[in-house]
Amino acid sequence: ASDATFVTQPPAEAVAAAPDAAPAGASRPRPQWSVMSSKRLYPAATPNEAVQLLGPWRERAPLLDMDTVYSVHQAVEGLNNGTINCSEDYCILFSRSNQCFFMLKRDGVYLRQMEEAIDAAIAARELAAQEAAQQQLDQGVVLQLGEGRTCRIVAPLGAGSFGAVWAAELDDPPAGSFVGDGGGGGGGGPMEIAIKEIVCSSPVDIEAANIEADLLQRLAEGSDAKVAESRIPALVAKITDQLTPECCRVRLAMTRVKGVPLDSFLREEAEKESLKSVQTGAVPSRKQRLQRGCFVARELILQLAPVMGHIATMAFHRDVNWNNILVDSSCDLKNLHFGLVDFGLAVNMQLWRGPLGKDSWQLVDIGGDCRYWPMSAWIQFECGWNELDKHPFLAAEYENRLDHHAIGFVAFQA
């Protein structure tokens, strides 16, 4: 069956958790709801989009509480035993394992006009998703950000942990709309932003993209956000396009942190110094080189330590390296400006430090550039958390100090 028709097979998570059949001869009343009557609302990525597919019939299919209802099977069981209340013949729920919305209905119920309208709405959304999937980012492309906002792609910036990053200009943003807009907006012309494009082929990928977007928004709104302004990106918009039932594309629009990667900056400065030595015959002394390196390292730590302190109230970055640290020297080499980007591997600090589970430090997949790993990360990688836990000092390092170790190593590289 297509996504626009009633499924003939229950979702995978429903099959896995289906209750055992009743013993022979036992009587059981026919349930009012069934997983066989579930419809996947494929293009819907948010609760509002799911409700909008129903059009004028939205009151006939209430959205079940997403905090307490998390699967088709659980919803069917709760609706049938009365622990979940729904007075209508239809309802909508969000399946966490499938990462999408489903519509359920009571057995024997068929409102033809309503269901045909929903099928038509789903088909229209699918066509729009296909057209969106064909829009490839390139110089000059105008991208819709929602709420009447558009941006124009300027040039590629590089690649992050999970996707490509593009420079763009946000057309005439309202004054004060976004943290770190540097005075742009409010009629002052386009604002420089960055677009990170992530193709998600699994629920885990989608969750990672959502975590990054949520973190960027919360960091910009935190009580200490001022210390990080212009040094880390702030979320402008999130655009999700469903490419296939199993794959979607997430584009994160964020304020642009000025500068070039620290490794590129150091390499360019070394080349300039070498060329100058050839032209003038003056070779900097070892002391002068050491002084210059110490100055860069000192500025790096002084500027980013408060930023990382702000980040650590909510998350751990886990991918601090000289590719993700940007430095802007456009004004003066004595007035360097450092920033930190790419939060694609960031983890929620409370869950990371919390009880053993899929989001705790013991079980989250190790990430980041291995050149910046401390010894504890290598033990975790090679032997697992049970072995690391035998060494409390190293376990504490892995749990709490990954970003500290990495930025210290970057300072030595500078």
Wavefront OBJ file of the C-alpha trace (Angstrom):
o trace
v 0.000 0.000 0.000
v 1.163 3.563 -0.633
v 1.575 6.049 2.170
v -1.652 7.731 1.103
v -3.796 4.654 1.801
v -4.591 2.624 4.857
v -1.697 0.342 5.689
v -2.318 -3.360 5.240
v 0.420 -4.270 7.706
v 0.879 -2.732 11.158
v 4.012 -0.636 11.851
v 7.136 -2.580 12.819
v 6.978 -1.451 16.418
v 3.373 -2.630 16.612
v 4.200 -6.090 15.311
v 7.103 -6.485 17.714
v 4.972 -5.630 20.699
v 1.686 -7.316 19.674
v 0.029 -9.176 22.557
v -0.178 -12.942 22.547
v -3.260 -14.481 21.019
v -6.056 -15.439 23.370
v -6.090 -19.078 24.554
v -8.332 -21.437 22.587
v -11.917 -21.241 23.751
v -11.428 -18.004 25.657
v -13.883 -15.227 24.901
v -12.570 -11.760 24.252
v -14.611 -8.752 23.190
v -13.625 -7.307 19.843
v -11.448 -4.222 20.476
v -12.714 -0.844 19.354
v -9.354 0.153 17.894
v -6.833 -1.820 15.811
v -3.308 -1.301 14.503
v -4.634 -2.608 11.170
v -6.637 0.618 10.834
v -3.671 2.932 11.205
v -2.756 5.451 8.522
v 0.721 6.966 8.335
v 0.556 10.746 7.892
v 3.824 10.639 5.977
v 4.608 14.283 5.085
v 3.728 15.624 8.542
v 6.857 16.507 10.551
v 5.241 18.559 13.348
v 1.981 18.371 15.332
v 0.640 21.407 13.460
v 1.362 19.801 10.086
v -0.348 16.600 11.188
v -3.466 18.499 12.284
v -3.464 20.611 9.102
v -3.753 17.455 6.964
v -7.222 16.947 8.439
v -8.482 20.318 7.229
v -12.036 21.047 8.421
v -12.193 17.641 10.118
v -9.426 18.378 12.608
v -11.903 18.338 15.511
v -12.865 14.777 14.583
v -9.349 13.414 15.221
v -7.729 14.866 18.362
v -3.965 14.620 18.837
v -3.080 12.311 21.726
v -0.622 13.546 24.340
v 2.863 13.125 22.845
v 4.461 12.908 26.305
v 2.464 9.844 27.371
v 1.511 8.188 24.060
v 4.564 7.084 22.121
v 3.591 4.181 19.798
v 0.720 2.836 17.712
v 0.508 -0.378 19.734
v 0.537 1.447 23.073
v -2.184 3.823 21.844
v -4.402 0.973 20.627
v -3.978 -0.900 23.913
v -4.681 2.196 26.002
v -7.699 3.222 23.951
v -9.177 -0.271 24.221
v -8.647 -0.675 27.971
v -9.727 2.880 28.806
v -6.421 4.248 30.098
v -6.346 6.631 27.111
v -9.523 8.612 26.532
v -10.840 9.596 23.104
v -14.523 10.293 22.524
v -14.122 10.624 18.747
v -13.918 7.883 16.130
v -10.460 9.009 14.959
v -7.309 10.217 16.670
v -3.714 11.170 15.834
v -0.579 10.049 17.651
v 3.196 10.317 17.281
v 5.225 7.112 17.038
v 8.703 7.646 18.490
v 10.191 4.518 16.944
v 8.914 5.420 13.459
v 9.472 9.155 14.050
v 6.210 10.108 12.354
v 2.501 10.677 12.968
v -0.253 8.085 12.532
v -4.036 8.348 12.422
v -6.097 5.631 14.134
v -9.813 4.928 13.805
v -12.357 2.690 15.463
v -13.200 -0.634 13.817
v -15.962 -0.364 11.240
v -15.823 3.431 11.013
v -15.451 5.016 7.562
v -16.146 8.709 6.929
v -15.581 8.699 3.184
v -15.468 12.439 2.588
v -13.050 12.995 5.437
v -10.690 10.156 4.520
v -10.629 11.030 0.818
v -9.772 14.645 1.696
v -6.945 13.489 3.959
v -5.603 11.197 1.218
v -5.677 14.142 -1.208
v -3.863 16.365 1.300
v -1.198 13.697 1.850
v -0.713 13.313 -1.908
v -0.343 17.085 -2.308
v 2.219 17.203 0.511
v 4.125 14.306 -1.048
v 4.310 16.164 -4.370
v 5.535 19.299 -2.604
v 8.137 17.221 -0.750
v 9.360 15.738 -4.028
v 9.701 19.216 -5.526
v 11.568 20.413 -2.431
v 13.877 17.408 -2.625
v 14.897 18.457 -6.128
v 15.998 21.894 -4.903
v 19.753 21.625 -4.583
v 21.634 24.391 -2.817
v 23.932 26.410 -5.043
v 25.050 29.988 -5.443
v 22.077 32.257 -6.081
v 19.384 29.769 -4.979
v 16.597 31.390 -2.929
v 15.580 29.214 0.030
v 12.265 29.519 1.855
v 12.716 29.583 5.637
v 9.041 29.801 6.608
v 6.971 32.651 8.024
v 7.549 34.662 4.847
v 11.344 34.712 5.264
v 13.784 33.869 2.496
v 17.539 33.699 2.135
v 19.865 33.638 -0.855
v 22.730 31.116 -1.010
v 26.090 32.835 -1.479
v 28.817 30.167 -1.417
v 29.821 26.847 0.188
v 31.607 27.113 3.522
v 32.628 23.497 4.050
v 31.381 20.328 5.671
v 30.424 19.706 9.307
v 29.990 16.525 11.343
v 26.816 15.504 9.550
v 26.405 17.720 6.492
v 27.436 20.517 4.159
v 27.436 24.162 5.280
v 26.631 27.140 3.037
v 26.957 30.890 3.438
v 23.723 32.775 2.796
v 22.087 36.169 3.214
v 18.813 36.521 5.098
v 16.643 39.066 3.311
v 15.873 42.072 5.525
v 15.354 40.362 8.922
v 13.367 42.274 11.572
v 15.478 44.312 13.984
v 16.478 42.359 17.086
v 15.030 39.111 15.747
v 18.111 37.018 16.288
v 20.965 36.893 18.720
v 24.255 37.992 17.203
v 22.809 39.749 14.150
v 25.515 42.381 14.414
v 23.072 45.181 13.768
v 21.617 43.611 10.610
v 17.903 43.643 9.911
v 15.221 46.199 10.459
v 15.774 47.637 6.988
v 19.552 47.546 7.317
v 20.012 45.045 4.476
v 20.649 41.306 4.348
v 22.092 39.515 7.368
v 24.861 36.947 6.943
v 23.752 33.478 8.001
v 24.907 29.893 7.498
v 22.803 26.984 6.216
v 23.729 23.497 7.418
v 22.173 20.723 5.345
v 21.791 17.290 6.948
v 20.364 14.224 5.187
v 18.777 11.942 7.799
v 18.313 8.289 6.882
v 17.289 7.009 10.333
v 15.445 8.152 13.471
v 18.843 8.511 15.158
v 19.951 11.013 12.492
v 16.726 12.977 12.854
v 17.098 13.047 16.629
v 20.688 14.330 16.312
v 19.594 17.145 13.973
v 16.757 18.104 16.319
v 19.112 18.085 19.307
v 21.504 20.424 17.501
v 18.707 22.822 16.546
v 17.236 22.811 20.047
v 20.646 23.383 21.639
v 21.488 26.343 19.381
v 18.161 27.930 20.262
v 18.553 27.365 24.002
v 22.144 28.624 24.034
v 21.027 31.875 22.413
v 18.247 32.311 24.990
v 20.168 31.323 28.138
v 20.797 33.726 30.989
v 24.513 33.879 30.079
v 23.932 34.072 26.317
v 25.692 37.445 26.094
v 29.116 35.846 26.694
v 28.623 33.640 23.627
v 27.066 36.225 21.315
v 28.846 36.284 17.924
v 31.091 33.410 19.075
v 28.646 30.529 18.546
v 25.773 30.289 16.040
v 22.180 31.028 17.034
v 19.273 29.219 15.393
v 17.307 31.260 12.840
v 15.075 28.541 11.362
v 14.772 24.783 10.858
v 13.388 23.401 7.594
v 12.554 19.698 7.259
v 11.784 18.118 3.881
v 10.636 14.505 3.700
v 12.526 12.977 0.762
v 11.186 9.423 1.103
v 9.234 7.643 3.860
v 12.577 6.574 5.353
v 14.703 9.652 4.604
v 14.392 13.365 5.245
v 16.555 16.448 4.863
v 16.996 18.970 7.658
v 18.355 22.437 6.956
v 19.421 24.533 9.916
v 19.629 28.263 9.282
v 21.822 29.953 11.871
v 23.686 33.177 12.434
v 27.121 33.065 10.859
v 30.215 33.147 13.061
v 32.840 35.178 11.228
v 36.295 33.844 10.511
v 38.177 30.929 9.009
v 39.134 27.612 10.632
v 42.083 27.986 12.981
v 44.169 25.442 11.048
v 43.707 27.455 7.827
v 44.561 30.685 9.632
v 47.790 29.269 11.106
v 48.813 27.775 7.772
v 48.198 31.055 5.929
v 50.129 33.033 8.536
v 53.064 30.618 8.244
v 53.056 31.003 4.453
v 52.970 34.799 4.747
v 55.869 34.739 7.183
v 57.885 32.446 4.924
v 57.270 34.683 1.895
v 58.214 37.785 3.877
v 61.467 36.128 4.990
v 62.360 35.370 1.365
v 61.585 38.911 0.272
v 63.299 40.769 3.134
v 65.842 38.264 4.397
v 64.587 38.864 7.949
v 63.857 35.597 9.748
v 61.865 35.815 13.016
v 63.778 34.544 16.005
v 62.664 31.503 17.970
v 61.648 33.833 20.810
v 59.461 35.924 18.493
v 57.718 32.814 17.179
v 57.132 31.562 20.715
v 55.732 34.933 21.783
v 53.351 34.987 18.825
v 52.195 31.421 19.502
v 51.639 32.163 23.193
v 49.631 35.267 22.274
v 47.298 33.268 19.976
v 46.906 30.478 22.566
v 46.208 32.990 25.348
v 43.546 34.831 23.316
v 41.978 31.509 22.329
v 41.582 30.409 25.961
v 40.520 33.824 27.286
v 37.804 34.218 24.656
v 36.436 30.683 24.474
v 36.617 29.651 28.146
v 33.506 31.720 29.081
v 31.751 30.430 25.965
v 32.450 26.823 26.851
v 31.345 27.506 30.404
v 28.015 28.709 29.017
v 27.716 25.651 26.759
v 28.537 23.310 29.675
v 25.418 24.464 31.543
v 23.409 22.579 28.908
v 25.634 20.319 26.824
v 29.073 19.033 25.887
v 30.311 19.914 22.406
v 32.456 16.743 21.955
v 34.050 17.949 18.703
v 36.307 20.838 19.683
v 39.192 20.945 17.201
v 41.017 23.477 15.084
v 38.590 22.953 12.190
v 35.594 23.938 14.351
v 37.291 26.920 15.994
v 37.048 29.981 13.761
v 39.319 32.999 13.984
v 38.623 36.407 12.458
v 41.680 38.593 11.942
v 40.135 40.962 9.400
v 40.853 44.040 11.493
v 44.223 43.444 13.136
v 46.390 40.439 14.001
v 46.565 41.825 17.536
v 42.769 41.756 17.818
v 41.829 38.185 17.005
v 38.209 37.081 17.416
v 37.548 33.401 18.120
v 34.330 31.426 17.705
v 33.153 27.804 18.010
v 30.892 26.054 15.462
v 29.463 22.630 14.523
v 27.352 21.260 17.376
v 26.423 18.129 15.426
v 27.937 15.779 18.040
v 26.802 17.696 21.120
v 25.055 15.795 23.904
v 22.625 16.893 26.594
v 24.691 17.375 29.738
v 22.060 16.120 32.199
v 21.357 12.956 30.183
v 25.078 12.381 29.567
v 25.754 12.477 33.316
v 22.487 10.805 34.274
v 21.588 7.175 35.033
v 22.817 4.434 32.719
v 20.802 4.596 29.505
v 20.999 5.215 25.773
v 21.843 8.909 26.341
v 24.380 8.453 29.152
v 28.144 8.639 28.635
v 28.482 4.881 29.001
v 26.331 4.052 25.955
v 26.472 7.073 23.626
v 28.666 6.361 20.604
v 32.071 7.966 20.921
v 32.564 10.893 18.530
v 34.810 13.712 17.438
v 38.288 13.900 15.911
v 40.357 11.108 17.481
v 43.475 13.317 17.366
v 41.931 15.258 20.254
v 40.862 12.288 22.373
v 42.310 11.898 25.872
v 43.400 8.491 27.153
v 39.960 7.898 28.650
v 38.317 8.225 25.225
v 40.675 5.642 23.758
v 39.864 3.207 26.580
v 36.152 3.792 25.984
v 36.675 3.217 22.257
v 38.818 0.087 22.581
v 37.399 -1.602 25.691
v 34.017 -0.066 26.517
v 32.638 1.665 29.585
v 32.935 -1.329 31.917
v 36.717 -1.217 31.596
v 36.839 2.580 31.813
v 34.715 2.496 34.953
v 37.503 0.546 36.704
v 39.592 3.740 36.596
v 37.572 6.450 38.407
v 39.926 9.297 37.505
v 39.816 8.467 33.789
v 36.066 7.822 33.890
v 35.586 11.275 35.453
v 37.780 12.759 32.733
v 35.663 11.183 29.995
v 32.411 12.168 31.680
v 33.337 15.783 32.409
v 36.511 16.953 30.645
v 36.408 15.981 26.965
v 35.959 19.581 25.790
v 38.586 20.870 28.240
v 41.175 18.392 26.986
v 40.400 19.232 23.358
v 40.652 23.004 23.682
v 43.886 22.617 25.644
v 45.306 20.542 22.822
v 44.203 23.171 20.269
v 45.974 25.846 22.315
v 49.213 23.811 22.086
v 48.714 23.519 18.318
v 48.393 27.301 18.067
l 1 2 3 4 5 6 7 8 9 10 11 12 13 14 15 16 17 18 19 20 21 22 23 24 25 26 27 28 29 30 31 32 33 34 35 36 37 38 39 40 41 42 43 44 45 46 47 48 49 50 51 52 53 54 55 56 57 58 59 60 61 62 63 64 65 66 67 68 69 70 71 72 73 74 75 76 77 78 79 80 81 82 83 84 85 86 87 88 89 90 91 92 93 94 95 96 97 98 99 100 101 102 103 104 105 106 107 108 109 110 111 112 113 114 115 116 117 118 119 120 121 122 123 124 125 126 127 128 129 130 131 132 133 134 135 136 137 138 139 140 141 142 143 144 145 146 147 148 149 150 151 152 153 154 155 156 157 158 159 160 161 162 163 164 165 166 167 168 169 170 171 172 173 174 175 176 177 178 179 180 181 182 183 184 185 186 187 188 189 190 191 192 193 194 195 196 197 198 199 200 201 202 203 204 205 206 207 208 209 210 211 212 213 214 215 216 217 218 219 220 221 222 223 224 225 226 227 228 229 230 231 232 233 234 235 236 237 238 239 240 241 242 243 244 245 246 247 248 249 250 251 252 253 254 255 256 257 258 259 260 261 262 263 264 265 266 267 268 269 270 271 272 273 274 275 276 277 278 279 280 281 282 283 284 285 286 287 288 289 290 291 292 293 294 295 296 297 298 299 300 301 302 303 304 305 306 307 308 309 310 311 312 313 314 315 316 317 318 319 320 321 322 323 324 325 326 327 328 329 330 331 332 333 334 335 336 337 338 339 340 341 342 343 344 345 346 347 348 349 350 351 352 353 354 355 356 357 358 359 360 361 362 363 364 365 366 367 368 369 370 371 372 373 374 375 376 377 378 379 380 381 382 383 384 385 386 387 388 389 390 391 392 393 394 395 396 397 398 399 400 401 402 403 404 405 406 407 408 409 410 411 412 413 414
